Amino acid sequence: MTRPEPTSMGPDTGAGRSSPVEHRLGLRENWWQFSLYMAITLLVGMTIGVERVALPPLARESFGITSVFSTVSFLSAFGAVKAAMNLVSGHLSDRRGRKGILLAGWAFALPYALLIIFATAWWQVIVANLFLGVNQALTWTMSVTAKIDLVGPANRGLAVGLDESAGYVGTGLGGMAAGFLVASYGLRPAPYLLALGVVALGAIITLGPATETVHFARSEATTRTSPAPVGTEPPAPGLSKIATYMSWHDRSMLAVCQAGMFNKFADGLVAAFFPLYLVRHGVSLVEVGLLVGVYAWVWGLGQVVSGALADRIGRKPPIIAGTFLLAAGLFLFAATVRHDVWFIAAVVMGLGMALTYPNLITAVGDTADPRWRGGALGVYRLWRDGGYALGPLVLGLIAVLGGITAALWAGAALVTFSGLVLSVLLKETDPKRRRCPPAWQEHSSWVAPRPRCRSERVQFFGNLLRPSTLRSKPSIKTTLRFSGWDS
């Protein structure tokens, strides 16, 4: 494992800096903190795992909800809030650090569990999922960003693979535990008391031994650009600049963002539509759980291998191959009613997700400047989890008009389209293999921050009102150039 030279950079406690200290990047160098954030990610996954198993039956059993649209509404609400908060939390963490936002995320999980325990109407469950969306956005975004901070450029793919694997192993564990609790004690309150215990443990680890990691990102930034004296580093671009860059200027990142969105279309099919589709074809609930479990476990465990593979062959091959495998699995589900073929399809989909999911995140980490990497990851996760909000609505409408099988065919077609876009637009992002630097290094204006200093604004308006300026009537363009605001 590469052992980078230490760089001196003052850590940020909140908004300020202290004396310079050394921050060594690397998985081996930071194994203890990396392990703590792995445990945090596993607990984040357990929180969502409880919901996936315990909440859908609650719609029918406790509230008499039978409509497909009403049933999947909790997933759309969750996805919409999570997508928006991903954007906010990622950008804010570049300025305020990761740890405080992670703690806030755990706090938002408390009303989620309590609202569902005491809910008397389905709309209250929807509101609870808004809180869960905030929780997942803040905690999962910060935990993966912290791991990328600690590891640096070397073994970044493996680090993200380990992170996502821990999260989805946690999802499986939370779902299994919730299933046992539901079978023994009913749909409420036992599963959500488990969720409260998981949240409490996560908050204790975050507040206690886990440390702030944003300093490691700032240290890494000095290796990409000419080192600047402590306290004089250039400011990071604004959120709108980062969003525009990720969503349009850099076509590789545009390809990555749309792939993340359609990836969640596919996962939304598994979460919301597969159980209905399989039960209507005579599959028992036990077999439904086994099919979904095969998909989730292959996905979760396969990400460790996938991340390590991407460090050796690059990000583009596994991302594209995984996207087409995901589409192939959906086609298999839609094209047959044989149970043995469905199990093969579940494995194929799990492999596709394992190849694609962590390496899309890694590609963003490769591309973004460490100073605004949190914001870039937030933009990507906005796109990706927007698929949770949009997918159930689009595919639900198709299911209403043409049946669930039609929704499966539509989902497979959309994922295939996403793979074609990746094939055309995505360039290799691995720092060891890419042929050209990230687009923002060649077009610095795309991510250049606007002047924020009050004196510059005063000077600008002063130039407009200066008597000599009024007499000569210069053009606005001239005044802007003179004031330094033409950038």
N, C-alpha and C positions, 0 to 999 in steps of 0.2 A: 504493500500500500504506500502510495506517495505520501511523504511527510513534508508539507509545505513549510517554508521558512516562517517563523513568527513575525507578525507585524505589530507595531505599536499603535494603539488607538485607544483613546479614553472611553471607558464604558459610559453608557447613558443610564442614569438612574432617573427614570421619568424623562424629563426634557433636557436635563443638564448633563455635563460631563465632569468626570473626575480625572485624576492623574492618569497618565498613560500606563497601560498594562499590556501584557502579551496575550494574544488569542491565537492558539494553534488550531488550524482547521484539520479535520480528519475524523474518520469513524473510530479508529483505535485511540486517538488522542482524547476523544470526548465520549468514550464508551458509556460512562456512568450516566451522564446527562442524556445521551441518546437513549439509553435503556429506560430512563424515567419517562421520557416523552413517548417511547413505545408503549409503556404501561398506560399513559394518559390516552393515547389513541385507542388502545383496546377498550378502555372504559367508555370512550365516546361511542365506539361501535356497539357496545352492549346497550347503551341508552336507546339507540335507534332499533336494535334488534328486538327489544321488548315491544316496541310499537308495532313492528311488522307482523308479529305473531298474535299479540293480544288485542290490537285495535280493530282490524277488519271484522272479526266476529261480533264485536260490540255493536256495530251498526245495526245488524239484524236482531240480535238477541235482546238488547236493552232499549233500542230506539225504533225498531220496526222498519229500518231503512232497507228497501229492496232495489231502488233505482241504481243503475250503473253510475250515472253522473253523480248522484248524491254520495254513493259509496266512495268514489275516487276523489271527491272534493277535498278530503283531508290531505291527500297527497299533493294536489295542486296548490293548496294554501301553504303547505309546508315548503314546497319547491319555490314558490314565488318569494316568500320571505327569506329563505335561505340564500337564494340567488342574490337578492338585493344586499343582504348583510355581508355576504362574501366580499362584495365590492367595497363596502365601507370599512370593514374590519381589516382587510388586507392593506388598504392605503393608510389607514390610521396607524397600523402597527409599524410602518416604516418610520413614523415620527415618535410614537409613544412606546414602542416595544411590544413584544409578544405576550409577556406574562400577565400583565394587567388585563388585556383583552380576553385572554384565556380564562381568567378568574371570573370576568363578567359573563362569559358564556356559561360557566357552570351555574351561576346565579339564575340565569333565565330558564334552566331546566326545572327549578323548584315549582314555579306556578304551573308548568306543563303537567307534571304528575298530579299535583293537588287538584287542578281543574278537572282532570279526567276522573279522579276518584270520586269527586262530589258532583259531577255533571248530571243534570236532569233533562238536557235537550242536546240534540246533535250539534247545534250551532256552538255550544260551549266546547265540544270536542274540537271543532274547527278552530276556535280561538286558542285552545291549548296547543294545537299544532303550529300556530304562529310562533308561540314561545319556543317550541321544539326546533323550528326552523332557525331562529336566532341562536339557540344553543349550539346546534350542529355547525352553523356557519362560523361562529366565533371559535369554538373549541377545535374542530377538525382543521380549519384553515390555519390556525395558529400552531397546532401540533406538527403539521407537515412542514410549515414554513420554518419552524424551529429546527427540525432535523436537517433541512437543506442548509440552514445557517451553519450548523455545527460541522457538517461534513465538508462543505466547500465543493470545488469542481470535481475532485477525485471521488469515484464511487458514488456519484450523485444518483445514478439510476438504481443502484442497490439500496441506497438509503430510502428513496421514495417507495421502492418495492416492499421493503420491510415495513414502512409506515402503513401503506395501504393494506398489506397482508394482515398486520395487527388489527387494523380497523375492522376488516371483514371477518376475521376470526372472532373478534369481539361481537360482531353482529350475530354470528352463528351461535356463540355461547349465550348471549342475551336472549336470543330467540328460543333456544332449547330450554333455558331456565324458566322463561316466561311460560313456555308450553307445559312444563311440569307443574308450575304453580296454578295455571288455569285449570288443568285437569284435576288438581287436588283441592283447590280453594275457590275456584270460580274466576270470572273475568275481572272482577274488582273486589278489593283493592290490592290483592297480593302482588300482581306483576308490577304495579306502579310503586309499591313500597320497595320492591327490588330496585327499581329505577332510582328512587331517592337515595338508597344506600350506595349505588354506583356513583351517583353525582357527588355525594358527600366524600367518598374516597378520592375521586378525581380532584375535588377542590383542595383536600388536605395535601395531596402530592404536589399540586401546583403551588399552593401557598408555602409549602415547606421546602423540600429538597430541590425542586426544579428551579433553575436559575434563568435569568434573562439571556436571550441569544442574539438580539439584534446587533450587539457589538461585533459578533463574528461576521455578520454580513457586511458591516462597515469596514472591517479589516480586509475582507475579501475584495471590497471595492477598490482598495488602494493598489491591488495587484493588477487590476484591469486598466487603470488610468495612472497618470503620473501622480505620485504621492503628494498630498497637500498637507501643510501644517495642521495640527489638531485644532479644530474649531473653524477652519477656513474652507472645508470641503464644499463643493458647489451644491446648491439646493436641489432636491429631487423635483421632477416635473409634477404638475398638478394632476388631479385624478382625470380630468377631461382629456388631457394630453395622453396619458397612459392608455385610457380607454380607446381613444381614436387610433393610437399606434397599434394596439393589440388587435383591434377589430377591423382595421382597414389598411393602414400604411404598410405593415409587415404582412405580406401575403402568406408566409409560413404560419404566422400566429393566427391569421384569419382561418386557415385550414384547420389548425389545432382547435380553435374555439368552436367552430361548427361541428367538428368531430366529437367534442365533448358533449355538445347539446344532443346530437342524434344518438350518442352512446346512452344518454339517460332516457331517450325515447324507448330504447330497447329494454333497459332495466325497469322502466315503468310498466312495460308490458308484462314482465315477469311478476312484478309486485302486485299489479292491479288486475290483470286480465288472465294470466295463466291459470290461477285457481278456478275461476269461473269456467274457462274453456275446458279444463281437464275434468272437472266435476260433471259437466254436461255430457262428456264422453264416457261416463261411467267409472272414472278413476276415484278410488277411495281417498279420503282426506289424508290418511297415512302415506299413501303413495304420492299424493300431491306434495306433502312436506318433504318426502325423500327426493323427488325430482328437483324441487326448488333448492333443497339442501345440496344436492350434487353440483348444481350450477354455482351456488355461492361458495362452496368449499374449494372447487377447482379454481375459481376466480381468486379467492383469497390467498390460498397457499401458492398458487402459480405465480403470483406477482413477485415473490422473492427471486425466483429463477428468471422471470422476465426482466426485472430491473438489472440483475447482474449481466444478463445477455446483452442488454442495451449498452452497457458499459464496454462491451467487447466488440459489438458489430455496429453500433450506432442506434439512434432512436427511430429513424424512418422505417427500416424494414419491419420491426415488430409492430409498430403502430399501424401500418397499412395492412400487414398480414392479419393482425388481430381484428381489424374492422371488417374485412371480408369474411373471416371465420364467424364473427358475430352475425353477419347477415345470413351466412349459410345455415347456421343453427336455427334462425328464425324461419327460413324457408322450409327446413325439415319439419319443424313443428306444424307449420301451416299445411304441408303437403301430405301428411299421413295421419292415421289414427292408431298406428301400432305403438304399443307401450314400449317395446324394446328400442324402437327408433327414437322415441321421445327421450329416452335416457342418453342415447348417443348424441342427440341434439343438445341436451343440457350440458354434456361434457364439452361439445364443440363451442357452445356459447360461453361457457366458463373459461375455456382457453382463449377465446377471442377477447374477453374482457381482461384477462390476466395480461395479455400482450399489449393491449391498448391503454388501459386505464392509468397505470402508474407512469407510463412513458410519455403520455400527453403532458402530465404535470412536470416531468423531468425536462421536456422540451422547452417549457416556459422558463424553468429555472436556469437552463442553459443560456437562453436568449436575453433575459432581463438583466439590467445592471443591478448588482446587489443592493444599491441604495434605494431602488424602487421595485425590488422583486416582490415584496409583499403586495403592493398595488397591482402588479402584473398578474400574480396568482389570483388576486381577488377578481380581476376582470375575467380571467379564464373561467373561474368557478361561477361567476355570474352567468356566463354563456352556458356552462355545463349544467348547472342546477336549474337554469331556466328551462331545460328540457323536462325536468320533473314537473314544472308548472304548466308548460305548454303541451307536452306529450299526452297526458291523460285526457285533456280536452279535445285535441285533434283526433287522436285514435278512438276516444270515446264516441265522438260524433260519427266516425266511420263505422264503429261497432253498432251504433243505433240504426244507421242507414243500411248497412250490409252484413251485419253479424260480426262476431268476434274473429272468425277466420279471416274476414276481409281486413280487419285491423292488423292481424298478424302479417298478412301479405303486404300491407301498406308500410308497416314498420320495417320489414325486410327490404323493401324497395328504397326507403329513405336511408337506411344504413348503407346500402350498396352505393347510392348516390354520394354519400359522405366519403366512402372509400375512394371513389373516382376523383372527388375534389382533392383529397389528400395526395393522390398519385400525381396530380398535375401541379399543385401549388406548394406542397411541403418540401423544403430543403433540409438537408441534414443539419441538426443543431449541436451535436456532440462536439465540444471544443477541440477534441483530438482529430476529428474527421471532417469537419465542415470546410468547404472550399472558399467561403467568403465570410467576413465578419457579420454580426447581426446588423440588420438594416439601420438601426438607430445610430450605429457608429459611422455609417456612411452618410446619413442624413440627420445630423445632430439637431436641426431645427424641429424635427418631429417630436422630440422629447425635451426641448429646451424650455426651462421654466420662464414664465413671464416675470418681469420685475415686480418685487413685492415691497421694496423699500419706500417708506413714506416720503423721503426727501426727493426721490425720483418723480413721484407724482406731483409734489409741490413744484419741482423744477419745470415739469411739463406744462402745468397750468400757468405758471409764471411766465414761461416763454410765449404762451398764447396771448397774455395780457400785457406784455412789455410794450411801452409806447413805440420804441423803434420797430418792433415787430409789426405793430398795427399800421405804422406808416408805410413800411415796405410791402405789406400784404403778401408774405410768402405763402407758398402752398402748404396745405396740411401735411403733405408728404415731407416737405423740407423741415417743418417744425418737429414732426415725429422723429426724423433722422437726427436732428440736433439734440432732441431730448433723450435719445437712446431708446425710444419706444417702437421703432420700426421693426424690431425682432418679434 
